[in-house]
Amino acid sequence: MELTRSLQRILLIDDDPNDRLLAIRELKNEFPDIQVQEALNWAEIFQAFADDEFDLVITDYELHWATGLEVLQSVKEHDIERPIVMFTDSGTQEIAVEAMKAGLDDYVLKSPKHRIRLSQAVRSVWEKAQIRRKALELEFRLQFLLDELKVGVFRSTLDGQLIEVSDGLLQLLGLDSLAQAQTFFQSRLQLSTLRNAAAMQRHREIKLNGSADQLRWLQVSEAPVPFGDQSFVDGLVSDISERKQASEVMRSLNQALEDRVEDRTARLKRLNHELSMFAFSVSHDLRSPIRQINGFVTLLEQELSSATVNETVRHYLQQISQLTERSGNMIDDLLQFSRTGRAELQYVSVDMNRLVQETKRQIELQAANRTIRWQIEPLPHIPGDLNLLRKVWQNLIENAVKYTRPRERAEIAIESIAGEQETIFSIRDNGIGFDAKDTKYLFGVFQRLPNAEPFAGTGIGLANVQRVIHRHQGRLWAEGERDAGATFYFALPSTPANG
């Protein structure tokens, strides 16, 4: 066995020099580095106690000035845990028994037949003393931790009778004795009755009723423990009142937060609905006067067609016609934007390849005189609303074709990257691009960048794309450089999300 601390110094009490020499020789054979301090009378013994530099005591029984029992008593009064061995050629079995009862660790005779046991007895006694010391240290540390954690310990019989309780438990419960603890357990904690040692351990939380400021919660943990031919219940009791109070405060805060979130969500939904209805109403109400203005302009042009009219007048009429047409388109786009926000999502497995190819064929018919190099990678199926995602591709591809018009050969690339949580789609072109500082204006309603003014459009297409992607709980962003093209990205979840 590896000792926690090696044996270093022995106090040898014997008034016979030959016996002391014999003992030292035996000890040196087993412990070559051992230091032996000799004491020949009470004065030297008490001085050794005062210095307290010895680990173990070896004493004779029959001394000229005392008996071994008296020395044993003095050693135990000095330190009850200090190990002591009696090495003697006198005494009886009765004396040995009496000494062992008084705390003697071992008894060795000085006869040639038995004296070789001295070093073995010393080693055994020292090892046992170290085990006891370590056990005491562990017990002290455990008790310290239990006290710091405010945990009480108890042991009871299987039918619920307390056998012992720790001081920490009495302090925790404000009690003075085992009897009071038994009464408390029976009346307040309802000690568990475990009929056999094979029963499962259990944990309980018990509420001790009292006034509001004295409400306490205790946690009781019990487990059956077999001990020889008997079984007991060992348990821990801890005060969890603070934890319960903190949990209750947290629960109340969470509930209040949930209520506030629900309230704000309801208000936001209501405001969004009202805003959508307002946009729809305004757009619908404006279409009629716009059509009327356009109609009157047409009639006026017909009336003036046969008359000689100043070119300035004709220019004004043309401008009015163009502005009314643009206003009508903006109103139509605003109506579409409103419908996009109000439409309920119908999730299906959407073939993105099919949507892209359909949009590409439609646009190629309108741009038959254009040279466009398409690079379209295979695209995955994705859960989403088919009609709304079709609008996403229509807007993005139409923009790519439109803004590459100045190029002799337009280049448009479409690809995707699949991840565990989402799939990222991208469309890249070599068109007019945009300044990085203008990125924040890309997805606003009726927002158009300065270099896009020469191109037709109302500035609401990308706003519609953003609304669709956000309703799918996705992400949308763009990268570009002026006169060096642009890349638009959108990411959609791999599983359906509430939109």
Buried (B, 14 or more C-beta within 10 A) or exposed (E): EEEEEEBEEBBBBBBBEEBBEBBBEBBEEBBEEBEBBBBBBBEBBEEBBEEEEBBBBBBBBBBEEBBBBBBBBBBBEBEEEBBBBBBBBEBEEEBBEBBBEEBBBBBBBBEEEBBEBBBEBBBBBBBBBBEEBEEEEEEEEEBEEBBEEBBBBBBBBBEBEBEEBBEBBBEBBEBEEBEBBBEBBEEBBEBBEBEEBEBEBEEEEBEBEEEEEEEBBBBBBBBBBEEEEEBBBBBBBBBBBEEBEEEEEEEEEEEEEEEEEEEEEEEEEEEEEEEBEEBBEBBEEBBEEBEEBBEEBEEBBEEBEEEEEEEEEEEEBEEBBEBBEBBBBBBBBBBBBBEBBEBEBEBBEBBBBEBBBBBBEEBEEEBEEBEBEBEBEEBBEBBBBBEBBBBBBBBBBBBBBBBBEEBEEBBBBBBBEEEEEBBBBBBBBBBBBBEEEBBEBBBEBEBBBEBBEEBEBBBBBBBBBBBBBBBBBBBBBBBBEBEEBBBBBBBBBBEBBEB
